[in-house]
């Protein structure tokens, strides 16, 4: 009887160990790089992925999304490729990866943030579990990198902004210039809604409200967490508040808080549902665009939202 008892104890211990290991298995992570970067760049995205893998442990799987066969093609795609086509390509790459079939977390750097959100809204299988947006422009941009509101360069910035406002919503610009697809002209909201081929769609901010895609809200609301990281000293994203889904009031420089916006109040894409269940997380850090420290990132983002429980 003693031998049988010991054998049962060993079997139970082995089963408990196996269950513990299964529970601790790290959820794979998909990363979409920002404008001007490439999945093939070992000194930026390669290092980013390696740091994550090292911190998460030996069973971590980190997938860098690529849009081209080399660093040049991938980099140029971030400037001159239709965002909708990139999202379609990302959905295919994720669906075809056997290691992602049980779900995955996603990290979007800069414009990769809103592009991965489009993946979550349009391609629910396999299931995206957590989306971390690092400086993503979820309400678009209405300004130019490093352009201040005062100073000698302000007139030039204003001129280029006016030119973009005139031509950004032309079809050939929308389909040929990635950044034009999330250019948000707050002075001409009707023109934005009619002409934007990407941002107005994924935000369900449409000229005809009856055309809103309800599945966008349903799919985004399935996330375990949507983590929005805002860089308070950002000189790249105008307005900075776009990183938290906030934007200018119509024909004004005043920022409308997320909770006061129709996007939130009418829950066009599921943000209110996420917020009311504690799954909309807004973080901020005092640094320029993507200039966060790794200790801060590990403590506030990776360990809390990306690392599987031990």
Beta strands, then each sheet from edge to edge (+ up, - down):
strand 1: 29-32
strand 2: 62-64
strand 3: 104-109
strand 4: 128-134
strand 5: 225-231
strand 6: 247-248
strand 7: 255-256
strand 8: 280-285
sheet 1: 2+ 1+ 3+ 4+ 5+ 8+
sheet 2: 6+ 7-
end
